[in-house]
Amino acid sequence: MDTTFTEQFRELIKGEKSGVLRELRERAFAAFTATGFPTPKLEDWKYTNTAQLANSGFQILDLKSFDIGDDEELLARFGTQRNGFTALNLAFADIKVIRIARETSLDEPIDLSIAAGEGTAIFPHFLVVAEAGSKATIVETYDSAAGSFTDTAIQIVVEDNARLEHYRVQRDSPEAFHYGVTEVSVGPGSSYDSTNIELGGRLSRHDIEVKFTAEGGEAWVDGLYMLNGSQHHDTHSIIDHTVPNCTSHQTYKGVLNDKSRGVFNGKVFVRENAHGTDAQQSNKNLLLSSDARVDTKPQLEIFNDDVKCSHGATVGQLEDEELFYLLTRGLPEALARNLLTYGFAEEIINKIGIDGIKFDLDQAVLNRLSVAIDR
């Protein structure tokens, strides 16, 4: 398959000095050219059409050469075959390795701020290893311009008894394209707590996969997508309990207005050996317009009887009783609706433990509702 990226890849790969990386990149690009971008013919993409992206042209910045040393094995485990986006990411990946030292607690968050310029395509790829007994917070933010394409990946390993908080905020231009994948390995007695906020993008998707590799792990995988206009966002998550006695919590909320469309597909696997699993999953959606649409599909696949699991999804509008209560207290109807919407979304934003980021997100949500707050 001849693509708009072929000529740029052939030119940029000439600068790759690492033999290992060159092989990984060439293999990844071969996978991309064989499949191209995913189409709605694929089950996992049946509600998300990428044709508008495939027909766009982007300028790719110079490919950098990296010495990733001992992390070659981790990079080689990346799910290149997941889809055309992950294959393309590794082919052009701008790699950054972050190691949080053993038994170290970081007071300041690790800031990963990414922004693509107009008409450009960027391919950030982060390798994060939280070594045994460490504690840290990662703040991953995207603020790209109109007409840009961000294809990003982050691989995270949470080793024995480590604690990692991860905030991912996507607020690209409403005329930008965005794809991101998060792959997480949770070790024995460790904790991974993620909050994912999706506000921007003309067409955006986030794939997140969390795998428990030893007993005693715990993970939170929560998120909020808030869409206006004709925005389209798709979240696909996999939480894989491969070992006994691990706990996962997942709460995703969507607020959709105008002619926007949201997709949520959450899969929780409990393997045969994974007794003692506790897995809870919820997706709730608030439609502010009769033209807005959401497709939600929470799934549990359980192969063990000794487990505690639940899942559910709701799609609805503002509650008439709650709205009536505020109206009887003298609030204008528009303000009453906005306050109820804000309260619905705030449950997820309140998870964020960094005041500056939480305030900025509060403002972003309220701006969409034409409401203002003071710091």
C-alpha positions in Angstrom: 0.0 0.0 0.0 1.6 3.3 -1.1 1.0 6.0 1.5 1.7 9.6 2.1 4.3 8.5 4.6 6.4 6.2 2.4 8.7 8.8 0.9 9.2 10.6 4.2 10.1 7.3 5.9 12.6 6.3 3.3 14.3 9.6 3.7 14.2 9.7 7.5 15.4 6.1 8.1 18.7 7.0 6.5 19.6 8.9 9.7 18.9 6.0 12.1 22.3 5.0 13.6 21.0 2.1 15.8 20.9 -1.2 14.1 18.3 -2.5 16.6 16.1 0.5 16.2 16.4 0.5 12.4 15.1 -3.1 12.3 12.2 -2.3 14.6 11.3 0.8 12.6 11.5 -1.0 9.3 9.4 -3.9 10.5 6.8 -1.5 11.9 6.6 0.5 8.7 6.2 -2.7 6.7 3.3 -3.6 9.0 1.7 -0.2 8.4 2.0 -0.3 4.6 0.5 -3.8 4.7 -2.6 -2.7 6.6 -2.9 1.1 6.4 -5.1 2.9 8.9 -7.9 0.8 10.4 -11.4 0.9 8.8 -14.9 0.3 10.2 -14.8 -3.2 8.7 -12.7 -4.1 11.8 -14.9 -4.9 14.8 -12.8 -2.6 17.1 -13.2 0.3 14.7 -16.8 -0.2 13.5 -17.9 3.2 14.9 -14.7 5.2 14.0 -13.9 6.0 10.4 -10.3 7.2 9.8 -10.8 8.0 6.1 -10.5 11.7 6.6 -7.1 11.3 8.2 -5.8 8.9 5.6 -6.6 11.5 2.9 -4.7 14.3 4.7 -1.0 15.2 4.1 1.4 16.0 7.0 4.9 17.2 7.3 7.0 14.9 9.6 10.0 16.5 11.4 13.5 15.0 11.3 13.7 11.5 12.7 16.1 11.3 15.7 18.4 8.5 16.6 18.3 7.2 20.1 20.4 4.9 22.3 17.9 3.2 24.5 20.4 0.6 25.8 18.7 -1.9 28.2 15.3 -0.7 27.2 15.4 -2.3 23.8 13.5 -5.3 25.1 10.7 -3.2 26.5 10.4 -1.3 23.2 10.3 -4.5 21.3 7.3 -5.6 23.4 5.3 -2.7 22.1 2.0 -3.7 20.4 3.0 -2.7 16.9 0.5 -5.2 15.4 -2.4 -3.6 17.4 -3.3 -1.4 14.4 -1.9 0.9 11.7 -1.5 3.7 14.2 0.8 1.8 16.6 2.8 0.5 13.7 3.2 4.0 12.3 4.2 5.3 15.7 7.1 3.0 16.2 8.3 3.6 12.6 8.6 7.3 13.3 8.9 7.2 17.1 10.5 10.1 18.9 11.6 8.1 22.0 12.1 9.2 25.5 13.0 6.9 28.4 12.0 7.8 32.0 13.2 5.7 34.9 12.1 6.4 38.5 14.8 5.1 40.7 14.2 2.3 43.2 12.8 3.3 46.6 12.6 7.0 45.4 9.6 9.2 46.0 9.4 12.2 43.6 7.9 15.4 45.1 7.3 17.1 41.7 5.3 15.5 38.8 7.0 14.4 35.7 5.8 16.7 32.9 5.3 15.3 29.4 3.9 18.3 27.4 3.3 17.7 23.7 2.1 20.0 20.9 2.1 19.5 17.2 2.3 22.5 14.9 -0.2 23.2 12.2 0.1 20.8 9.3 2.7 18.5 11.1 2.6 14.9 12.3 4.4 14.0 15.5 5.1 10.5 17.0 6.1 10.8 20.7 6.9 7.4 22.3 7.6 7.2 26.1 9.1 4.3 28.0 8.4 4.7 31.7 9.8 2.3 34.3 8.7 2.9 38.0 11.3 0.8 39.7 10.5 -1.3 42.9 9.3 0.8 45.8 9.2 4.1 43.9 6.4 6.7 44.0 5.8 9.3 41.3 3.2 11.2 39.3 3.2 11.6 35.5 1.3 14.5 33.8 0.9 13.8 30.1 -0.7 16.7 28.2 -1.5 17.3 24.5 -2.2 20.8 23.1 -1.8 20.5 19.3 -2.8 23.0 16.6 -5.5 22.7 14.0 -4.7 20.5 11.0 -2.1 18.5 13.0 -1.8 14.8 13.6 -0.6 13.4 16.9 0.2 9.6 17.0 1.5 8.9 20.5 2.4 5.9 22.7 3.4 5.4 26.3 4.6 2.1 27.7 4.6 1.9 31.5 6.1 -0.8 33.8 5.1 -0.5 37.5 7.5 -2.8 39.4 7.2 -4.4 42.8 5.4 -2.2 45.4 5.7 0.9 43.3 3.0 3.6 43.2 2.3 5.6 40.0 -0.3 8.2 39.4 -0.9 9.1 35.7 -2.9 12.1 34.4 -3.4 12.2 30.7 -5.1 15.4 29.3 -5.9 15.7 25.6 -7.0 19.2 24.7 -5.9 19.5 21.1 -7.6 21.9 18.7 -11.1 20.8 17.7 -9.6 20.5 14.1 -6.7 18.2 15.0 -6.4 14.4 14.7 -5.2 12.4 17.7 -4.4 8.8 18.4 -2.9 7.6 21.6 -2.1 4.2 23.2 -1.2 3.4 26.8 0.3 0.0 27.7 0.7 -0.7 31.4 2.3 -3.7 33.2 1.3 -3.8 36.9 3.7 -5.8 39.2 3.3 -7.4 42.6 1.8 -5.2 45.3 2.0 -2.2 43.0 -0.6 0.5 42.2 -1.4 2.3 39.0 -3.9 5.1 39.1 -4.8 6.9 35.8 -7.2 9.7 35.0 -7.8 10.4 31.3 -9.4 13.6 30.1 -10.5 14.0 26.4 -11.6 17.5 25.4 -10.0 18.2 22.0 -9.6 16.7 18.6 -11.8 16.5 15.5 -11.2 12.8 15.5 -9.5 11.2 18.5 -9.0 7.8 20.0 -7.3 6.4 23.1 -6.5 2.7 23.5 -5.4 1.7 27.0 -4.4 -1.7 28.1 -3.5 -2.6 31.7 -2.1 -6.1 32.5 -1.6 -7.5 36.0 1.6 -9.7 36.0 1.8 -10.7 39.7 -0.5 -10.9 42.7 -1.6 -8.0 44.8 -1.7 -5.3 42.1 -4.4 -2.6 42.0 -5.3 -0.2 39.2 -7.7 2.7 38.6 -8.5 3.4 35.0 -10.9 6.4 34.9 -11.8 9.0 32.3 -13.9 11.8 31.0 -14.7 12.7 27.4 -16.5 16.0 26.8 -17.5 16.7 23.2 -19.0 19.6 21.2 -19.7 20.4 17.6 -19.0 17.4 15.4 -16.1 16.0 17.5 -15.7 12.2 17.6 -13.9 10.4 20.4 -13.3 6.7 20.9 -12.0 5.0 24.0 -11.1 1.3 23.9 -9.8 -0.2 27.1 -8.5 -3.7 28.1 -7.9 -4.6 31.8 -6.4 -8.1 31.9 -6.4 -10.0 35.1 -3.9 -12.8 34.3 -3.0 -13.6 38.0 -4.8 -14.0 41.3 -5.9 -11.4 43.9 -5.7 -8.2 41.9 -8.2 -5.3 41.9 -9.3 -3.0 39.1 -11.6 0.0 39.2 -12.9 1.7 36.0 -15.3 4.7 35.8 -15.7 6.6 32.5 -18.1 9.5 31.9 -19.1 11.2 28.7 -20.7 14.6 28.1 -21.9 15.1 24.5 -23.4 18.1 22.9 -24.4 19.2 19.4 -23.7 16.5 16.8 -20.7 15.0 18.6 -20.2 11.2 18.9 -18.6 9.2 21.6 -17.5 5.5 21.7 -16.6 3.5 24.7 -15.6 -0.2 24.6 -14.2 -1.5 27.8 -13.1 -5.2 28.2 -12.2 -6.8 31.5 -10.6 -10.3 31.2 -10.4 -12.6 34.2 -8.2 -15.5 33.2 -8.6 -19.1 34.5 -5.9 -18.7 37.1 -7.0 -15.3 38.4 -9.1 -16.3 41.5 -9.7 -13.6 44.0 -10.1 -10.9 41.3 -12.2 -7.8 42.1 -13.1 -5.9 39.0 -15.6 -3.0 38.8 -16.4 -1.2 35.5 -18.9 1.7 34.8 -19.6 4.0 31.8 -22.1 6.8 32.2 -23.0 9.2 29.4 -24.9 12.5 29.4 -26.5 13.7 26.1 -27.1 17.4 26.0 -28.5 17.4 22.4 -30.9 15.1 20.5 -28.3 15.0 17.7 -25.5 13.7 20.0 -24.7 10.0 19.9 -22.8 7.5 22.0 -22.0 3.8 21.5 -21.1 2.0 24.7 -20.1 -1.6 25.2 -18.7 -2.6 28.6 -17.6 -6.3 28.6 -16.6 -8.9 31.1 -15.0 -12.2 30.1 -14.6 -14.3 33.2 -13.0 -17.8 33.3 -12.9 -18.2 37.1 -15.7 -18.6 39.6 -14.0 -17.2 42.6 -14.2 -13.5 41.6 -16.1 -10.3 42.4 -17.0 -8.4 39.2 -19.6 -5.9 38.0 -20.1 -3.7 35.0 -22.7 -1.4 33.6 -23.5 1.5 31.2 -26.0 4.3 31.1 -27.0 6.9 28.4 -29.4 9.6 29.3 -30.2 13.3 29.7 -30.3 15.6 32.7 -32.7 14.4 35.5 -36.0 16.4 35.4 -36.3 16.3 39.2 -32.8 17.7 39.7 -33.5 20.4 37.1 -36.9 21.3 38.7 -35.3 21.6 42.1 -32.8 24.2 40.9 -35.5 26.1 39.0 -37.6 26.3 42.1 -34.6 27.9 43.9 -34.7 30.8 41.4 -31.9 29.7 39.0 -32.3 30.5 35.3 -32.8 27.3 33.3 -29.6 27.6 31.3 -27.5 28.1 34.5 -29.3 25.2 36.2 -28.5 22.9 33.3 -24.9 23.9 33.2 -24.4 23.4 36.9 -25.9 19.9 36.7 -23.6 19.1 33.8 -20.6 20.4 35.6 -21.5 18.2 38.6 -21.7 15.2 36.4 -18.2 15.8 34.9 -16.6 16.9 38.2 -16.5 13.5 39.7 -13.7 12.5 37.4 -11.8 15.8 37.5 -11.9 15.7 41.3 -9.6 12.7 41.1 -6.7 14.9 40.0 -4.5 15.7 43.0 -2.5 18.6 41.4 -4.3 21.9 42.1 -3.0 23.8 39.1 -4.1 21.1 36.6 -7.5 20.6 38.3 -8.2 24.4 38.1 -7.3 24.5 34.5 -9.6 21.6 33.7 -12.4 23.1 35.8 -12.0 26.2 33.7 -12.0 24.3 30.4 -15.2 22.4 31.3 -16.9 25.6 32.6 -15.9 27.5 29.5 -17.7 25.0 27.4 -20.8 25.6 29.6 -20.3 29.5 29.5 -19.8 29.6 33.3 -16.8 31.1 35.1 -15.2 30.5 38.4 -12.7 32.4 40.6 -9.4 30.8 41.8 
